[in-house]
């Protein structure tokens, strides 16, 4: 990775015993390509199969078996490159990256080195307070995943599961443009959102479908880049932030004690809150890259790339800009709504033909709040967009108050009924009859003469009366009608 100019933000500096230190982070994201078959074989990529049940003769590296490129994986890589505003290379080459692992049957990995399928691009990352940074993309290349070694199945032997061996990965390499743990987390969050919108990777970090190698170095502000250490296979956004902070502080402590940083590969242990040395960092020459003799160079036609570009969906930044312009929402609300494509689609279905700001408030506060509380995602919401829209329609027509609407939402969530039917069956319709409201007000006034005198002296006391009347009417009275009639009867 090569450095790109970026003015340092003193707020992101880490205070050491001898002064400020700047953290410099670059990321290598391994994203599993959404494809039913592997990169060079027809074996299934389905998750959760019995060990070694999704392995072809090619994946097992049987003699005489030759790789055949999966065209869908190529298209997915190109679509990802287009979504990252990156250069699509019309000619790329697959190389053999030589190293031995028990779960890599060939003894080499088919990857791309000097001629990747995608060149330089960028990701615009939103930070707290409305700040944005641009993280440069160095390259995106296709490569095979390895299998998985299992060390807890037998007391004296390790087992190997090759189901993942040969699964297509996109390795997305950033430039060292990230300057803090928070920026690192925000970058991975935004990149995962883009991949999910494109449909090129599901971003499921628990299954290992998206994982990060995090390169961390520190330097005095304004000085050249320091020696970096690579933290391998970090599989959660929270852990990425912790790993950056932990490794940066480890390096600072060594440098302030007069030591030097060894370039190496490390592992992050979240339980102990530390990084541990894994091996010395390999360089390109250690892998003895050379073009794979079984695969011809990959050549893309301009019309193929153009067709993929035309079919791209509306991406998060464009959707956010449209939401701000079309619906008059705040940038913050739009960030929340577009973070997941399914959530944005849900909001638009609710907002269609209705007050968009009210729709956003209900989706963000009531719906997302309940989903988070119960550990559900938008796809498993018990309340549909049609049901939530129905609740908004009942509020807009004056049939129910905002308070009653929350009760209706809760019933719809637990019972699945339609909002209008809930209101009708349970007698929740708002009382708009002024004579009924006036009678309730008269009762409250008659029972509280001392409060009446206080309210006349201090008009803000009217809120107490509103509360009492709403309580007496079981929350069914129209709040505005209550307020207006109280002012009239109290003479304030």
TAUR-V624569 format. One record per backbone hydrogen bond with DSSP energy under -1.0 kcal/mol. NH is the residue of the N-H (numbers start at 1). CO is the residue of the C=O. E is the energy in kcal/mol with one decimal. If there is no record, write none. Layout:
[[NH | CO | E] [NH | CO | E]]
//
This chain:
[[12 | 9 | -2.4] [13 | 10 | -1.3] [14 | 21 | -2.8] [16 | 19 | -2.9] [21 | 14 | -1.8] [22 | 219 | -3.5] [24 | 217 | -2.9] [25 | 178 | -2.7] [26 | 215 | -2.0] [28 | 213 | -2.6] [29 | 172 | -2.7] [30 | 211 | -3.1] [31 | 170 | -2.7] [32 | 209 | -3.3] [33 | 168 | -2.4] [34 | 200 | -2.7] [35 | 33 | -1.0] [38 | 43 | -1.3] [39 | 166 | -2.2] [45 | 36 | -1.4] [53 | 50 | -1.7] [60 | 56 | -1.9] [61 | 58 | -1.4] [62 | 57 | -2.4] [65 | 62 | -2.0] [68 | 40 | -1.5] [70 | 39 | -1.9] [74 | 70 | -1.4] [75 | 71 | -2.3] [76 | 72 | -2.4] [77 | 73 | -2.0] [78 | 74 | -2.3] [79 | 75 | -2.6] [80 | 76 | -2.1] [81 | 77 | -2.4] [82 | 78 | -2.5] [83 | 79 | -2.2] [84 | 80 | -1.2] [85 | 82 | -1.5] [86 | 81 | -2.6] [87 | 120 | -1.8] [89 | 117 | -2.0] [92 | 298 | -2.5] [93 | 115 | -2.2] [95 | 111 | -3.6] [96 | 290 | -3.0] [97 | 109 | -3.0] [98 | 287 | -2.5] [104 | 101 | -1.8] [107 | 104 | -1.8] [109 | 97 | -2.6] [111 | 95 | -2.8] [118 | 140 | -1.9] [119 | 87 | -3.5] [121 | 137 | -1.7] [122 | 84 | -2.7] [123 | 135 | -2.2] [125 | 133 | -3.4] [127 | 131 | -3.5] [133 | 125 | -2.1] [135 | 123 | -2.8] [137 | 121 | -2.6] [138 | 173 | -2.8] [139 | 173 | -1.3] [140 | 118 | -2.1] [141 | 171 | -1.9] [143 | 169 | -1.9] [144 | 110 | -1.8] [145 | 167 | -1.9] [147 | 103 | -2.7] [148 | 161 | -2.6] [150 | 159 | -3.6] [159 | 150 | -2.9] [161 | 148 | -2.9] [166 | 145 | -2.6] [167 | 164 | -2.6] [169 | 143 | -2.8] [170 | 31 | -2.8] [171 | 141 | -2.8] [172 | 29 | -3.0] [173 | 139 | -2.4] [174 | 27 | -3.1] [175 | 136 | -2.9] [177 | 175 | -2.8] [178 | 25 | -1.8] [184 | 180 | -2.0] [185 | 181 | -2.3] [186 | 182 | -2.4] [187 | 183 | -2.5] [188 | 184 | -2.1] [189 | 185 | -2.4] [190 | 186 | -2.4] [191 | 187 | -2.7] [192 | 188 | -2.6] [193 | 189 | -2.0] [194 | 190 | -2.3] [195 | 191 | -2.4] [196 | 192 | -2.3] [197 | 193 | -2.4] [198 | 194 | -2.4] [199 | 195 | -1.3] [200 | 195 | -1.7] [205 | 203 | -1.1] [209 | 204 | -2.2] [211 | 30 | -1.9] [212 | 234 | -2.3] [213 | 28 | -2.6] [214 | 231 | -2.6] [215 | 26 | -3.0] [216 | 229 | -2.7] [217 | 24 | -2.0] [219 | 22 | -1.9] [223 | 220 | -2.6] [229 | 216 | -2.3] [230 | 264 | -2.2] [231 | 214 | -2.9] [232 | 266 | -2.6] [234 | 212 | -3.2] [240 | 236 | -2.0] [241 | 237 | -1.8] [242 | 238 | -2.0] [243 | 239 | -3.1] [244 | 240 | -2.2] [245 | 241 | -2.1] [246 | 242 | -2.8] [247 | 243 | -2.6] [248 | 244 | -2.4] [249 | 245 | -2.1] [250 | 246 | -1.9] [251 | 247 | -2.4] [252 | 248 | -2.4] [253 | 249 | -2.2] [254 | 250 | -1.8] [255 | 251 | -2.5] [256 | 252 | -2.7] [257 | 253 | -1.0] [258 | 255 | -1.5] [259 | 254 | -2.6] [265 | 279 | -3.4] [266 | 230 | -3.6] [267 | 276 | -2.7] [269 | 274 | -3.3] [273 | 269 | -1.6] [274 | 269 | -1.6] [276 | 267 | -2.8] [278 | 265 | -2.9] [279 | 265 | -1.7] [281 | 263 | -1.4] [286 | 283 | -1.2] [287 | 284 | -1.2] [292 | 94 | -2.8] [295 | 292 | -1.4] [298 | 92 | -3.1] [300 | 90 | -2.6] [305 | 301 | -1.9] [306 | 302 | -2.4] [307 | 303 | -2.1] [308 | 304 | -1.9] [309 | 305 | -2.2] [310 | 306 | -2.2] [311 | 307 | -1.3] [312 | 309 | -1.4] [319 | 315 | -2.6] [320 | 316 | -2.8] [321 | 317 | -2.2] [322 | 318 | -2.1] [323 | 319 | -2.6] [324 | 320 | -2.4] [325 | 321 | -2.1] [326 | 322 | -3.5] [327 | 323 | -2.1] [328 | 324 | -1.0] [334 | 330 | -2.2] [335 | 331 | -2.3] [336 | 332 | -2.0] [337 | 333 | -2.3] [338 | 334 | -2.5] [344 | 340 | -2.2] [345 | 341 | -2.5] [346 | 342 | -2.1] [347 | 343 | -2.5] [348 | 344 | -2.3] [349 | 345 | -2.0] [350 | 346 | -2.0] [351 | 347 | -3.0] [352 | 348 | -1.3] [354 | 351 | -2.8] [359 | 355 | -2.3] [360 | 356 | -2.7] [361 | 357 | -2.3] [362 | 358 | -2.2] [363 | 359 | -2.5] [364 | 360 | -2.9] [365 | 361 | -2.5] [367 | 362 | -2.6] [368 | 363 | -2.7] [370 | 366 | -1.9] [371 | 367 | -2.7] [372 | 368 | -2.8] [373 | 369 | -2.0] [374 | 370 | -1.8] [376 | 371 | -2.6] [380 | 377 | -1.6] [381 | 378 | -1.3] [388 | 384 | -2.5] [389 | 385 | -2.5] [390 | 386 | -1.9] [391 | 387 | -1.8] [392 | 388 | -2.0] [393 | 389 | -2.1] [394 | 390 | -1.9] [395 | 391 | -1.9] [396 | 392 | -2.7] [397 | 393 | -1.9] [398 | 395 | -1.2] [399 | 394 | -1.5] [400 | 394 | -1.3] [405 | 401 | -2.3] [406 | 402 | -1.3] [407 | 403 | -1.2] [408 | 404 | -2.5] [409 | 405 | -2.5] [410 | 406 | -2.0] [411 | 407 | -2.2] [412 | 408 | -2.8] [413 | 409 | -2.4] [414 | 410 | -2.0] [415 | 411 | -3.0] [416 | 412 | -1.6] [422 | 418 | -2.1] [423 | 419 | -2.4] [424 | 420 | -2.2] [425 | 421 | -2.8] [426 | 422 | -2.0] [428 | 423 | -2.3] [430 | 399 | -4.9] [431 | 476 | -3.4] [437 | 433 | -2.0] [438 | 434 | -2.8] [439 | 435 | -1.9] [440 | 436 | -1.6] [441 | 437 | -2.3] [442 | 438 | -2.7] [443 | 439 | -1.8] [444 | 440 | -1.9] [445 | 441 | -2.8] [446 | 442 | -2.6] [447 | 443 | -1.7] [452 | 448 | -1.5] [453 | 449 | -1.7] [454 | 450 | -1.7] [455 | 451 | -2.6] [456 | 452 | -1.9] [457 | 453 | -1.5] [458 | 454 | -2.5] [461 | 458 | -2.5] [462 | 459 | -2.1] [463 | 460 | -1.5] [464 | 461 | -1.4] [465 | 461 | -1.1] [466 | 462 | -2.5] [467 | 463 | -2.1] [468 | 464 | -2.0] [469 | 465 | -2.5] [470 | 466 | -2.5] [471 | 467 | -2.0] [472 | 468 | -2.3] [473 | 469 | -1.9] [474 | 471 | -1.4] [475 | 470 | -3.9] [476 | 473 | -1.7] [478 | 431 | -2.1] [482 | 478 | -2.4] [483 | 479 | -2.4] [484 | 480 | -2.5] [485 | 481 | -2.5] [486 | 482 | -2.3] [487 | 483 | -2.1] [488 | 484 | -1.7] [489 | 485 | -2.6] [490 | 486 | -2.9] [492 | 487 | -1.8]]
//
